[in-house]
Amino acid sequence: MKNQVIKNLTHEMGKEIIKYWENLKVETYGYGGVLCESDGDGDIYYGVINGYFDNYSLKAVQQANATIIELPTTEKIFKAGELQYRQWLSGEWTDAIGEYRVKRKPDNTAKIAELERQILILKQE
């Protein structure tokens, strides 16, 4: 595995970072992702360097020439009336929902919630 880490900004993000590495079958040794930038902690880069998972300082990341990657996000999407999950690293796409088309970006959670509400109303009609 390449030397890669993810910068942890908050406690909640830390939990997602740990899940991300576990989903890649990386042994996370029970880490909780609690060290984060919002608390002013130092070793906030979680990932794998030289085959070992740990939380690292920026200096250690730079010395190992590790790549700092973004945490991929997961979003609920509806397609043909079924709930599915789709993961992306960046960008946007258009989904077909019946006859409706919705342009989605990783930062439009409120619009997704509204769309889910509208779909529930349509199903009840």
Buried (B, 14 or more C-beta within 10 A) or exposed (E): BEBBBBBBBEBEBBBBBBBBBEEEEBEBEEBEBBBBBEEEBEBBBBBBBEEEBBBBEBEBBEEBEBEEBEBBEEBEBBEEEEEEEEEBEEEEEEBEBEEEEBEBEBEBEEEBEEBEEEBEEEEEE
